[in-house]
Structures are given as structure tokens and as C-alpha cells.
Amino acid sequence: MSSSGTTGLPARDSIGGAHLSLGGQVYLEVRERIIDGRCPSGHRVVERELADELGVSRIPVREALQRLEAEGFVTVRARRGAFVAPLGPAEAADFFDIRERLEALAASLAAARADAEGLRTLEKLLERARRAAGSARRTRELVSIHADFHQQIVVMAGNPLLLDLMAPLDGRLRRLFSLTTEPADGTAMCGEHERLYAAIRDGDPAAAERIARAHVSGTREAALRLLAATTTTTTAETATTAETATAKTDAPAD
């Protein structure tokens, strides 16, 4: 597993400050690689190799993998190691079922409870998205901004239980956006978010809920179609990875 031409963990301040444990830093690094697709579905994560690459012992790597497994990013198979969990059409369809309902609720609550500070945050995110939408080189940035926009709406809903329910889904949402957003999607996505923002700003819960549902539903078909195509083209690679891992089952476990 390799990152963008660098080795070792980023400086502590760059990923959250000195309060992060080594395990927390490894978790963030591997999570980001999974989200942006550098570590695709089926990729085998070898503790020893990752520890060597990041310049840490295997203990924080193991801690990170346990946390990633709990959040659904990796699966651990006995005597075979850890693998990046699949995100194909079936998994995405399940995710869309939940996302459509929870995001519609969040939008409705946000419209009823929006304050000036929350609206300003949404406005700034929209402005950043408009600037990024016109550049194919900024697609990854656009993906992050759109995910932040959805997360901000959940925060503005002002419901701690909903926030807790949505928190484990945030990383999966970002991974889904990363895998299914294409450069040409930027302008349309911005337009849909602007309509959702307007309903929240106007204090119209019914309109906000309706627009949020339509937004999620509208992206569902295209995302599932793209994931199906991607899954088909990577099936052979995943099978090869699995065969290699099986051949090593007699080797000492990581």
C-alpha cells in the first residue's frame, strides 16, 4: 500500500494535532486512502508492510485496523488478514436506502432550526463548490466540499441522536462520492445544493425534505450504474488478490 509518493505519517499538526495517538494518525491515513480510492475494494492491508511504510510499530496499525473494521471500511478474515471492504452496487443500494431517509429528516429539521451562523457556513461551502466545479483537476476537492455541505446540514438539524446516527456514515458517504463523482457532475450538484440551501434559508421544512429526497434519489441510479461498471472491470484484480492471500495462509499471521 502506497500513498502519493511519500512515506511516513504526516506531521501531527497536519492531521489533527499532537493529541492524536499514533493509532489515530494511522487510522486517518488509511481511512483517507480508502475513501479516495487509492486502496480499492478487496485490497489486502498487510500490518507489517503498512507499519514499515509509515514508520510505526504494528501496534498502532492493529489499533487502526480494528477501528476501521468497526466502521465498515475493512474486513478481517482469519489467517488471511485485513482487506478493504467492498463498496459495490449492493452495498451502495443499502447505503442509499438509509441516506435518503436520514438526510431528508436532517434537511427538514435544519430548515426549522437554521441560525445565521449555520447558514453562513452553508453559503461559504456553496461558494467554494462553485469555484471548484469548473475544474476537472479539482474533482477531489469538490467531493470533499459536497460531503461537508451534507454534514453541515446534519449539524444544523440540532438533533444529537441524529448526529450520532449519521456520524458513522460520513466516511462511507465520502467514499461513495469519491468513487462516483465525475468532473462533469460539478455544476449539476451545485445547482441541487443551492436549491436545498434556499429551502433551509427560507425556513421551509417540507420543501427542504422534498428536495433532499429528490437529490439523493437522483444520484442513486447514476452512482449504482457507475459502481457496477467499476466492479466489473476490477473483478479480475480482486480475484487475483484473493488467490495470492490464500496462497499465504500457511505463513505466520500478521
N, C-alpha and C positions, 0 to 999 in steps of 0.2 A: 504494500500500500504506500503510495507516494503522494505528497502534496505538490503544490505548484512550484516545483523546482527548489524547494527548501527543505532543510532537515531541522529537527529540534522544535520544541514548543515555542510559540510566540512569546515575547516578553510578557510578564504577568500583567503589567498595566494595560496591555493592548487587548486583553480578553477578560477584563473584569477586575483587575486589581489584585493586590497581594493577599486578599482574604481568601482567594480561591486555592483549594488544595491542589496537589498535583493530579489527583484523580479527577477533580473538577475541570482542570485545564485539558486533560486528555479527553474527557467526555465531550467538551465543547468542540475540540478539534475534530474528533471522529464524527460527531453529530453533523458538523458542517460539511464534511466530506460526503456523508450520506445524502444530506439534503441537496447539495448542488450536483450530485451525480458522479463525483469523482470515484466514489465507491458504489457501484451499481448493485441492484438486487442479485443475490447469490454470491457476491464477493466474499471470499474467505478472509477473516481477520485473524491473523496469527499473533498471539500475545508477544512472543519472543521478538518477532520482526518489528512489530509496532513499537515495542519498548526500546529496541536498538535505534530505530529511526528518530524517535522523539527524545532520546537521551534520558530515559527514566527507567526505573526498575519495573518488573512485571506486576508489582502490587497495585500501583495506581491504574495501570492498564486493565487489570482484572476488575478493579472497582468501577472503572468507567464502563466496561462491557456489561457488568451486572446492571448498572443504571440504564444503559441503552436497551438491554433486554426487557427491563420492566416497562420501558416506554414504547416498546414495539419496533425499535429500529434494528435490532439484531435478534437472531435466534441461536441458541447454543444447543448443539447436538452432542450426545455422549460419544466420547472417543473420536469425534470429528472436528470439534472446535466451534468457533463462532462464525456465523455468516450473516451478511446484510439481509434483513427480512425483505420478502418480495413486496413490490407495490405494482401489481398488475391491474387489469380491469376489474377482477373480482374484489380485490381489497379496496380499490378506489370506489367502486359502487357502494360498498358498505359505508365507506367514509362519507360519501356524498349524501346518503340517507340521513346520517346523523347531522352533518354540517348544515343541510338545508333547514332543518327544524331549529337547531340551536342558534344559527346566525339570524334567522327570521325573528326569533324571540329577542335576541340581543338588539337588533335594529329597532324593534318596536319599543323596547324599554329605553333605549338610548334617545329615541325621539321624544319620549315622555319626560326624560330626566336630563336632557342635554344642558350643559352650562357653557359659559363663554369660553372658558379655558379649553374644554374638550373640543368645541367647535373650531377654535383656532388651530389646535393640533391637527384636526382633520383637513383644514384648509392648507396648512403647510405641507402635509403629505400629498395632497392633490397637486399642489404647485410643483413639488419635486417630481411627481409621476409624469406630469405634462412635459417637463424638461427632458426626462429620460425616455419618454415614449417615442421620440423621433429618431433614436439612435439604436441600430442593431447591436452595437458594441456595449450598450448599457442594459441589455435584457436582464442580466442577473440583478443589477441594481433595481430595476423596475419590479422584478419579482419580490424582492425584499420590501420595497415600499408598499406594494399592494398587500402583502401579508401584514405589515404594520398597520395599514388602514383598517383591516378587518379586526385586528387585535384591539385597536383603539376603540372601536365601536363596542366591543365586549366590555372594555373598561368603563366606558360611558354608560353602559346599562345599569351600573351601580348595584349589581346583584352578586354578592360574594360567592354564593353557591354556583351560579352560572360561570363565574370566572374560574372557579376550581375545576368545573367540568370541562371547560374549554382549554385549560392550560396544557393538558397532555396532548391535545390535538394540534397545538400551534406548530410544533415541529413537523408533523405529518402534513399539515397544510402547506408549509413552506416547501417541503419535499415535492408535494404534488404540483405546486405552482412551478417549481424549478424544472420538473420533468415534462410539463405540458404547455408551458408558455412559449410562444414563438414571437420573434421580433414584430411580426405584423399584427399581433394581438394588442399592442400597447394602446393605440388610440381608442379602440372599442372598449377596453377595460376601463380606461379613464372616464369615458362617457358614462358608463354604467355606475361607476363610483360617484361621479358628480351628481347623478340623479338620486342616488341613495343619500348622499350628503344633504342635498336640498330638502328631502323629506324629513331628515333628522333636524336640520336647522329650522324648518317651518313648524316643528312640533307636531307632526302628523304620524302617529304610531301605525295606523292602518296602512298608509302609503309606504312607510319605511319597511314594514313587514312584507308587503306585497312585492316591492322592488327587490328586497333581499332574496326572497324565494325565487323570483324570476332570474336574478343574477346567478345564483348557484345552479338552478336548473338549466340555464342557458349554457353554462360552461361544462356541464356534465357530459353531454353527448360527445362534444369535440375532444374532451380530455380522455374519455374512455376509448375513443377511436384511436387517438394518438398512442395511448398506452398499449393498446392491442397490437399496433404495428411495431412498436418498440420491443414488446415482449417477444413477438415472432422473430425479429431479427437477432435477438440475443439468446434465444433458446439454446443454440449450439454451444455458445460460450459458457452458459451456466452449466450445461451438462458436462462439459469438459472440466470445469472447476470441481463439480461434484465427484467425478471419476478420480481426479487427482487426489482429492481429500480422502476418498475411500481407500485409495492405494496406500495412504499413510496411516491407516488405522492401527497398524502394528507398531508405529513409532510412539515414543513417550508422549503423553498428553502435554499440551502447553500449560 
